[in-house]
Amino acid sequence: MGITSATRHKPSGDDETTTQPHLPQGTGRQRAATQGTDLQRERILQAAAQLFAAQGYANTTMAQIVRALGVTKPFVYYYFRDKQEIFETLSWRPAVDCFTALDFAATDPRRASEKVIDGIERLIRATITHHPVAFFPYREPQVYRPEYIAAQKKLAHHFYDLLCPLLEEARRDGDLDFAETKITALAACSLPGFLYSWYRPGGRLSIDEVVAELTKLAGRVIGLQAKN
């Protein structure tokens, strides 16, 4: 999301909050990642993302993914257990980027209201940047395993556990004006959630313009006070 001069803390890959939900190891699957295997995984993910976006999860088969890549089925199964694992892997990346949008460094000196606005802007930008895979959970929530849903909910709780105290601090500072903290937080962050129903790349507004407009609207929801 929006880049500032403040340093943003990026959770480490083995952070308990952001680790991808456990996926069972299948026979013959990749055991250790290398630069080469990572590139091959990316090829598979990108091909699958296009198919899932165009025709949905149920109508996409492993055979179609294999055909789009011009490889054999064992090649794909070496990297992924099945179609569901590919779908969840694609979905997990935007989930982490969106729900760690408020993970600022403990030494970040900015006012609470600045962090709130920056975090919401990051959330919106991450949602758009990860188009179309960021919208998969809205379009086909029935696909995910209970373990995946639980992990994503944990990420979301992490985000709101940071946002709500920041909102209340900013209100005490006189920078925001709202009544119910949780309702205000949910309302402001629901704006990017509705992007899946109307956002299309290449529209009249650029990505930066869409992000700026939605961030401005979120500011109104949380009662951002005009500077004198």
Backbone bond lengths (Angstrom), bond angles and torsions (degrees), N, CA, C in turn:
res aa  C-N    CA-C-N  psi(-1)  N-CA   C-N-CA  omega(-1)  CA-C   N-CA-C  phi
1 M - - - 1.455 - - 1.515 109.62 -
2 G 1.336 117.81 -163.58 1.453 120.22 -171.28 1.514 113.06 -55.38
3 I 1.306 118.13 131.96 1.457 122.34 -178.77 1.526 109.38 -87.19
4 T 1.329 116.09 134.04 1.455 121.04 177.74 1.512 108.41 -126.42
5 S 1.312 115.41 176.38 1.465 119.32 178.26 1.519 111.25 -75.17
6 A 1.337 115.95 -15.30 1.462 119.14 179.63 1.516 109.95 -74.68
7 T 1.325 115.83 146.53 1.448 120.76 179.13 1.514 109.49 -82.40
8 R 1.327 115.03 129.20 1.454 119.18 178.41 1.513 109.86 -99.35
9 H 1.318 116.18 131.14 1.453 119.91 177.81 1.515 109.26 -75.47
10 K 1.329 117.19 125.52 1.456 122.11 174.90 1.518 108.46 -101.73
11 P 1.340 117.51 120.47 1.459 118.89 179.78 1.514 110.81 -59.53
12 S 1.324 116.71 145.48 1.455 119.76 179.08 1.508 109.98 -71.85
13 G 1.345 115.43 159.31 1.453 120.08 -175.73 1.516 113.45 -61.44
14 D 1.355 118.26 -23.92 1.454 119.99 -178.69 1.522 111.40 -101.30
15 D 1.313 117.51 13.80 1.456 121.66 176.89 1.530 108.65 -60.72
16 E 1.332 116.37 133.38 1.467 120.95 -175.78 1.512 112.14 -60.57
17 T 1.332 116.87 -32.07 1.452 120.16 -177.31 1.521 112.08 -73.31
18 T 1.333 117.26 -34.27 1.455 120.14 -171.11 1.524 114.09 -107.49
19 T 1.335 118.13 1.44 1.447 120.55 178.76 1.519 110.17 -69.00
20 Q 1.334 115.93 135.04 1.458 119.66 -179.13 1.514 110.38 -62.12
21 P 1.344 117.57 141.43 1.461 120.49 178.96 1.524 111.11 -53.63
22 H 1.306 116.03 144.52 1.462 120.79 -176.49 1.518 111.12 -60.14
23 L 1.309 115.46 132.86 1.451 121.90 176.01 1.523 107.79 -119.04
24 P 1.339 117.29 124.70 1.462 120.15 -176.54 1.522 111.87 -56.45
25 Q 1.314 115.73 143.52 1.456 120.75 178.14 1.523 108.82 -81.28
26 G 1.323 116.85 129.63 1.452 121.50 177.19 1.515 110.09 -100.10
27 T 1.322 116.89 161.77 1.460 121.69 -179.58 1.517 110.53 -58.95
28 G 1.330 115.96 129.66 1.461 120.32 175.97 1.513 114.92 81.53
29 R 1.340 118.33 3.55 1.465 119.25 -178.28 1.520 110.42 -74.23
30 Q 1.311 114.21 159.48 1.468 122.24 178.57 1.528 109.82 -56.97
31 R 1.317 116.60 133.33 1.468 120.46 -177.75 1.519 112.39 -101.91
32 A 1.317 117.45 -33.34 1.468 120.44 -177.41 1.519 109.23 -137.60
33 A 1.323 115.95 137.23 1.464 120.66 -178.93 1.521 110.69 -83.73
34 T 1.308 115.51 139.85 1.457 122.63 171.39 1.517 106.95 -132.81
35 Q 1.316 117.17 173.02 1.455 119.69 178.52 1.522 110.97 -58.53
36 G 1.336 116.02 -40.85 1.462 119.89 -179.45 1.510 112.66 -67.09
37 T 1.341 116.92 -43.72 1.462 118.95 -179.53 1.519 111.26 -68.97
38 D 1.324 116.60 -34.49 1.462 119.35 176.68 1.529 111.01 -61.42
39 L 1.322 116.90 -39.86 1.467 120.53 178.10 1.515 111.31 -64.41
40 Q 1.316 116.89 -39.70 1.461 119.94 179.01 1.528 111.32 -67.91
41 R 1.324 116.35 -39.85 1.473 119.88 175.78 1.522 110.67 -59.69
42 E 1.325 115.60 -41.36 1.465 119.45 -179.94 1.524 111.19 -63.78
43 R 1.314 116.84 -39.54 1.467 120.45 177.09 1.519 110.81 -57.50
44 I 1.317 115.51 -45.54 1.464 120.73 -179.55 1.519 111.05 -64.77
45 L 1.331 115.58 -45.49 1.460 120.16 -178.32 1.522 111.81 -62.37
46 Q 1.320 117.93 -42.70 1.456 121.04 -178.72 1.523 111.61 -66.61
47 A 1.322 117.14 -41.68 1.462 120.69 178.51 1.526 110.43 -64.67
48 A 1.332 116.39 -43.53 1.461 120.58 179.94 1.526 111.22 -66.04
49 A 1.337 117.00 -39.55 1.467 120.64 -179.60 1.528 110.93 -58.69
50 Q 1.310 116.70 -42.37 1.464 120.20 179.95 1.522 111.37 -63.85
51 L 1.321 116.44 -40.82 1.464 120.18 179.86 1.521 111.46 -69.80
52 F 1.333 117.17 -44.83 1.466 120.49 178.73 1.531 110.44 -60.20
53 A 1.329 116.35 -41.35 1.464 120.32 -178.38 1.521 111.18 -67.68
54 A 1.319 117.02 -37.72 1.462 120.99 -175.25 1.521 113.17 -78.50
55 Q 1.340 117.48 -36.36 1.463 118.33 -171.66 1.520 114.94 -133.41
56 G 1.333 117.04 3.54 1.453 120.04 176.63 1.515 113.07 86.18
57 Y 1.338 114.84 165.78 1.464 121.21 -176.26 1.524 111.62 -67.10
58 A 1.326 117.22 -50.49 1.462 121.00 -174.67 1.522 112.44 -61.71
59 N 1.319 116.40 -34.54 1.464 120.50 -176.65 1.528 113.21 -88.12
60 T 1.311 116.79 -0.02 1.467 120.84 177.73 1.517 109.00 -103.00
61 T 1.309 116.90 129.74 1.457 121.76 -179.55 1.525 110.30 -114.11
62 M 1.319 114.96 160.80 1.463 118.90 175.31 1.523 110.15 -62.13
63 A 1.326 116.77 -34.72 1.469 120.34 178.57 1.528 110.77 -60.84
64 Q 1.335 116.97 -38.48 1.466 120.34 178.30 1.524 111.11 -67.91
65 I 1.318 116.83 -40.20 1.468 120.43 178.11 1.526 109.67 -62.74
66 V 1.317 115.87 -44.72 1.464 120.88 178.67 1.521 110.62 -60.22
67 R 1.336 115.71 -43.86 1.472 120.58 -178.99 1.525 110.57 -64.25
68 A 1.325 116.94 -40.86 1.469 120.53 -179.43 1.528 111.21 -64.39
69 L 1.313 116.22 -31.21 1.468 121.10 -179.28 1.521 112.47 -85.33
70 G 1.335 116.31 -22.72 1.455 119.73 -175.76 1.520 112.25 71.91
71 V 1.355 116.13 36.43 1.460 121.21 -179.66 1.526 108.68 -126.24
72 T 1.325 116.00 -171.78 1.461 120.92 177.41 1.525 110.12 -100.82
73 K 1.322 116.97 161.81 1.458 120.52 178.48 1.529 112.87 -60.14
74 P 1.350 118.99 -42.60 1.476 117.88 177.78 1.518 113.50 -57.33
75 F 1.323 116.42 -30.76 1.468 119.56 177.96 1.526 110.06 -60.40
76 V 1.328 117.55 -47.64 1.465 121.41 -179.40 1.529 110.91 -68.73
77 Y 1.327 116.20 -42.09 1.464 119.50 -178.24 1.527 112.48 -69.31
78 Y 1.285 117.40 -16.73 1.462 120.63 174.50 1.524 110.60 -66.36
79 Y 1.324 116.22 -32.24 1.467 121.33 -176.06 1.525 113.33 -100.38
80 F 1.332 116.71 -29.20 1.466 119.90 -176.22 1.519 110.74 -135.74
81 R 1.309 115.09 139.48 1.459 121.33 -178.45 1.527 111.69 -64.02
82 D 1.335 116.48 -43.70 1.453 120.29 -178.36 1.531 109.55 -165.28
83 K 1.302 115.86 -176.95 1.459 122.31 -177.80 1.532 111.32 -62.09
84 Q 1.317 117.00 -37.56 1.465 120.14 -178.40 1.522 111.33 -64.86
85 E 1.333 116.35 -37.94 1.468 119.04 178.43 1.528 110.51 -64.10
86 I 1.319 116.99 -39.17 1.468 120.22 177.32 1.523 109.74 -62.09
87 F 1.318 116.88 -44.97 1.466 122.22 -178.60 1.523 110.87 -62.43
88 E 1.327 116.43 -44.43 1.462 120.14 -179.22 1.526 111.80 -69.81
89 T 1.318 117.25 -36.27 1.462 120.33 177.05 1.515 110.63 -62.81
90 L 1.319 116.64 -43.55 1.467 121.08 176.94 1.530 111.08 -60.88
91 S 1.309 116.76 -40.86 1.467 121.61 -175.25 1.526 112.93 -75.04
92 W 1.337 116.02 -27.71 1.463 119.60 -174.61 1.525 112.14 -68.89
93 R 1.323 117.57 -35.63 1.465 120.93 -177.09 1.532 112.17 -59.82
94 P 1.321 119.96 -53.21 1.466 118.32 177.98 1.522 112.43 -64.71
95 A 1.329 117.37 -31.21 1.469 119.29 177.89 1.522 110.48 -60.09
96 V 1.328 116.54 -45.32 1.471 120.32 179.97 1.528 110.65 -65.89
97 D 1.334 117.09 -46.49 1.463 119.69 -178.63 1.526 111.77 -62.83
98 C 1.329 116.81 -38.69 1.471 119.72 -179.47 1.526 111.59 -70.94
99 F 1.317 116.75 -47.34 1.464 120.12 -171.55 1.524 113.84 -87.76
100 T 1.332 118.08 2.64 1.466 120.15 168.89 1.531 110.37 -110.15
101 A 1.319 116.10 17.04 1.468 121.23 -176.86 1.523 112.85 -64.79
102 L 1.321 117.52 -17.66 1.472 121.18 179.89 1.522 112.36 -107.15
103 D 1.309 117.27 14.27 1.467 120.24 -179.00 1.528 110.95 -82.52
104 F 1.307 115.60 67.18 1.454 121.13 178.28 1.522 110.12 -81.95
105 A 1.309 115.49 157.14 1.460 120.28 177.63 1.527 110.51 -62.41
106 A 1.326 115.79 147.56 1.465 120.43 179.83 1.524 111.42 -61.72
107 T 1.316 117.15 -24.59 1.467 121.70 -179.15 1.529 113.15 -90.05
108 D 1.327 117.94 3.75 1.466 121.34 -179.98 1.536 108.69 -59.74
109 P 1.348 118.21 119.67 1.467 120.51 -172.01 1.532 114.51 -87.13
110 R 1.316 118.72 -1.56 1.465 120.18 -172.98 1.521 112.75 -69.44
111 R 1.329 115.39 158.62 1.449 121.49 175.64 1.530 109.14 -64.75
112 A 1.333 115.33 156.39 1.460 120.36 -178.39 1.528 111.55 -59.45
113 S 1.326 116.70 -39.17 1.469 119.49 -178.62 1.516 111.61 -64.13
114 E 1.317 117.48 -35.45 1.469 121.23 178.38 1.523 110.36 -66.65
115 K 1.318 116.13 -39.97 1.460 119.55 178.49 1.527 110.98 -66.73
116 V 1.317 116.23 -40.12 1.473 120.04 178.84 1.522 110.65 -60.05
117 I 1.324 116.31 -50.33 1.461 120.15 -178.69 1.528 110.97 -63.93
118 D 1.323 116.76 -42.57 1.460 120.60 178.88 1.527 110.48 -62.68
119 G 1.326 116.93 -43.14 1.450 120.83 -179.91 1.514 112.63 -63.87
120 I 1.331 116.39 -42.79 1.469 119.78 178.66 1.526 110.17 -66.18
121 E 1.331 116.36 -38.87 1.468 119.45 177.43 1.528 110.23 -62.77
122 R 1.328 117.43 -41.29 1.461 121.53 178.07 1.530 111.00 -62.86
123 L 1.311 115.53 -41.29 1.464 121.08 178.57 1.525 111.01 -60.29
124 I 1.313 115.95 -46.94 1.467 121.12 -179.97 1.525 110.55 -64.21
125 R 1.319 116.02 -45.57 1.467 119.20 -178.07 1.532 111.11 -65.41
126 A 1.313 117.43 -39.30 1.468 120.33 178.79 1.520 110.64 -63.18
127 T 1.324 116.61 -39.67 1.465 120.33 179.01 1.520 110.85 -61.29
128 I 1.322 116.42 -44.54 1.460 120.39 -179.10 1.527 111.02 -71.95
129 T 1.323 116.71 -41.86 1.460 120.76 -178.31 1.523 111.45 -60.02
130 H 1.320 116.55 -35.03 1.462 120.88 -178.76 1.531 112.73 -90.85
131 H 1.323 117.13 15.91 1.463 119.42 174.51 1.533 109.03 -60.83
132 P 1.328 119.46 137.55 1.465 128.85 1.20 1.524 114.15 -94.07
133 V 1.359 118.28 -5.06 1.460 118.51 -171.04 1.527 112.68 -67.72
134 A 1.333 117.80 -24.62 1.467 119.70 178.30 1.523 111.61 -64.70
135 F 1.323 116.26 -19.09 1.465 120.31 -177.60 1.522 112.92 -94.00
136 F 1.331 118.43 -6.58 1.464 120.73 -178.87 1.532 112.90 -56.40
137 P 1.349 119.26 -43.36 1.470 118.53 -179.41 1.530 113.19 -63.27
138 Y 1.330 117.79 -28.81 1.464 120.82 178.81 1.527 110.78 -77.07
139 R 1.314 116.08 -35.94 1.456 120.93 -176.60 1.521 112.50 -79.44
140 E 1.349 116.48 -38.28 1.462 119.59 -173.16 1.528 111.34 -139.91
141 P 1.334 116.75 63.92 1.473 119.84 -177.03 1.529 113.08 -65.59
142 Q 1.316 117.22 -18.83 1.466 120.72 -176.89 1.525 113.33 -73.10
143 V 1.317 117.22 -12.10 1.467 121.22 -174.31 1.523 112.29 -73.95
144 Y 1.307 118.21 -32.10 1.464 121.86 -167.04 1.523 113.34 -78.19
145 R 1.338 114.07 146.42 1.460 120.97 175.39 1.532 110.69 -71.87
146 P 1.325 117.83 154.36 1.474 120.27 177.56 1.532 112.30 -55.14
147 E 1.353 117.16 -36.33 1.462 120.10 -179.90 1.529 111.16 -64.51
148 Y 1.312 115.40 -38.85 1.468 119.46 179.22 1.526 109.94 -67.88
149 I 1.314 117.12 -45.22 1.470 121.37 -179.87 1.528 110.47 -59.93
150 A 1.329 116.51 -41.39 1.465 120.30 179.47 1.523 110.72 -63.75
151 A 1.336 116.92 -40.68 1.464 120.39 179.78 1.526 110.95 -67.21
152 Q 1.316 116.55 -39.16 1.465 119.18 179.23 1.527 111.09 -68.11
153 K 1.321 117.09 -37.97 1.467 120.59 176.38 1.525 110.82 -63.76
154 K 1.320 116.30 -36.15 1.470 119.94 178.19 1.528 109.92 -63.96
155 L 1.329 116.06 -41.19 1.465 120.24 176.20 1.522 111.00 -61.55
156 A 1.325 116.42 -45.24 1.460 120.57 -179.28 1.527 111.17 -62.32
157 H 1.338 116.70 -41.96 1.465 119.98 177.45 1.524 110.44 -61.86
158 H 1.320 116.68 -38.70 1.467 121.13 176.82 1.530 110.52 -57.57
159 F 1.325 116.08 -44.60 1.465 121.04 -179.67 1.523 111.40 -63.20
160 Y 1.333 116.73 -49.43 1.469 119.55 -176.55 1.531 111.95 -73.09
161 D 1.326 117.67 -25.75 1.465 120.03 174.33 1.524 111.31 -66.11
162 L 1.325 117.08 -23.99 1.462 121.11 174.81 1.524 111.38 -88.81
163 L 1.332 115.98 -39.58 1.465 120.19 -174.66 1.523 112.76 -68.02
164 C 1.312 117.44 -46.76 1.472 119.45 -173.88 1.534 113.20 -60.72
165 P 1.327 120.38 -46.55 1.470 119.20 176.37 1.533 112.84 -62.98
166 L 1.339 116.57 -34.74 1.468 119.08 177.18 1.523 111.00 -65.23
167 L 1.324 116.31 -41.17 1.464 119.94 177.13 1.531 110.92 -59.56
168 E 1.312 115.83 -45.89 1.468 119.53 -177.91 1.529 111.30 -67.23
169 E 1.319 117.36 -37.41 1.466 120.50 176.84 1.536 110.17 -64.60
170 A 1.322 116.59 -42.75 1.464 120.40 179.84 1.519 111.18 -66.06
171 R 1.337 116.69 -32.88 1.468 119.49 175.99 1.522 110.63 -67.79
172 R 1.324 116.99 -41.30 1.463 119.94 177.03 1.524 111.21 -63.57
173 D 1.344 115.92 -32.69 1.465 120.23 177.73 1.526 112.71 -72.42
174 G 1.336 116.32 -11.28 1.461 120.22 -178.18 1.519 113.53 85.01
175 D 1.346 116.79 11.46 1.464 120.03 -177.67 1.522 112.90 -90.30
176 L 1.337 116.63 -23.07 1.461 121.23 -179.62 1.519 109.71 -126.29
177 D 1.330 115.68 154.75 1.460 121.40 179.39 1.524 108.58 -136.10
178 F 1.336 116.42 105.52 1.466 121.52 178.68 1.522 107.84 -153.02
179 A 1.335 116.67 168.97 1.460 120.71 -177.89 1.527 111.68 -102.85
180 E 1.335 117.02 -69.15 1.460 121.86 -175.48 1.525 110.79 -92.81
181 T 1.324 116.34 118.76 1.460 120.15 -174.50 1.525 112.89 -62.07
182 K 1.326 117.52 -54.45 1.468 120.82 -174.56 1.524 111.13 -64.41
183 I 1.330 116.59 -42.64 1.465 119.55 179.23 1.527 110.22 -63.33
184 T 1.322 116.37 -41.45 1.469 120.41 178.94 1.518 110.77 -63.21
185 A 1.333 117.00 -43.36 1.466 121.07 179.34 1.520 110.98 -61.85
186 L 1.316 116.42 -46.34 1.467 120.42 -178.92 1.524 111.37 -66.23
187 A 1.324 116.24 -39.41 1.464 119.68 -179.21 1.524 111.39 -65.68
188 A 1.319 116.73 -44.53 1.470 120.51 -178.98 1.527 110.86 -63.87
189 C 1.317 116.47 -39.99 1.467 119.98 -175.56 1.523 112.67 -86.19
190 S 1.313 117.63 -4.91 1.463 119.77 175.29 1.522 111.52 -76.64
191 L 1.330 117.21 -16.92 1.473 120.24 -178.84 1.526 111.93 -58.33
192 P 1.338 119.60 -50.14 1.466 117.52 176.98 1.518 113.04 -68.02
193 G 1.339 116.99 -23.39 1.453 119.77 178.71 1.510 113.32 -63.16
194 F 1.325 116.98 -30.56 1.462 120.71 -179.35 1.524 112.66 -84.99
195 L 1.334 117.19 -3.55 1.460 119.80 179.45 1.526 112.23 -57.66
196 Y 1.331 116.35 -32.68 1.466 119.13 -175.10 1.524 112.30 -61.56
197 S 1.336 116.67 -24.14 1.461 119.66 -176.64 1.521 113.76 -86.53
198 W 1.351 117.36 -14.18 1.468 117.83 -177.04 1.521 115.15 -139.63
199 Y 1.336 118.77 -20.21 1.465 118.72 -174.58 1.525 111.64 -74.37
200 R 1.327 115.37 133.72 1.457 122.38 174.00 1.526 108.35 -136.00
201 P 1.327 118.52 132.75 1.470 120.52 177.80 1.520 110.54 -61.59
202 G 1.315 115.84 151.01 1.460 119.65 176.73 1.506 114.27 78.46
203 G 1.319 117.70 18.85 1.460 120.96 178.83 1.522 111.76 -78.17
204 R 1.315 115.73 -171.11 1.470 121.27 -176.33 1.520 111.76 -62.53
205 L 1.327 116.63 -36.58 1.463 121.06 -179.73 1.524 110.45 -97.25
206 S 1.311 116.73 143.95 1.456 121.73 175.43 1.526 108.98 -73.27
207 I 1.334 116.08 169.16 1.466 120.21 177.28 1.524 110.50 -58.40
208 D 1.327 116.81 -45.10 1.464 120.32 -179.87 1.521 111.47 -60.40
209 E 1.329 116.62 -38.84 1.467 120.05 -179.62 1.525 111.43 -69.80
210 V 1.327 117.16 -39.11 1.468 120.08 177.42 1.521 109.82 -64.71
211 V 1.340 116.82 -44.46 1.466 121.08 179.20 1.528 110.35 -60.64
212 A 1.323 116.62 -44.95 1.467 120.45 -178.75 1.526 111.31 -63.50
213 E 1.328 116.76 -41.81 1.472 120.57 -178.56 1.526 110.94 -66.85
214 L 1.321 117.37 -44.34 1.460 120.12 -179.67 1.529 111.50 -68.89
215 T 1.329 116.87 -35.68 1.463 120.24 177.25 1.520 110.58 -65.22
216 K 1.317 115.82 -38.80 1.468 120.20 177.28 1.535 110.46 -63.05
217 L 1.334 116.64 -42.64 1.465 120.69 178.47 1.528 111.05 -64.84
218 A 1.333 116.64 -39.64 1.467 120.13 177.42 1.529 110.41 -62.90
219 G 1.331 116.08 -37.38 1.460 120.25 177.12 1.518 112.00 -59.60
220 R 1.326 116.20 -36.55 1.470 119.81 177.71 1.526 110.86 -68.74
221 V 1.335 116.34 -38.69 1.462 120.45 -179.87 1.521 111.12 -61.34
222 I 1.330 116.34 -40.68 1.476 119.40 -178.51 1.521 112.30 -87.65
223 G 1.320 117.11 3.25 1.456 120.64 175.85 1.505 114.11 72.25
224 L 1.325 117.14 40.08 1.457 121.61 179.03 1.532 109.27 -60.86
225 Q 1.311 115.92 126.17 1.455 121.81 -176.87 1.536 110.66 -86.39
226 A 1.317 115.48 138.38 1.470 120.87 -179.93 1.521 109.38 -66.88
227 K 1.344 115.01 141.32 1.453 119.69 177.04 1.522 110.00 -76.56
228 N 1.319 115.60 141.48 1.470 119.30 177.52 1.514 110.42 -77.15
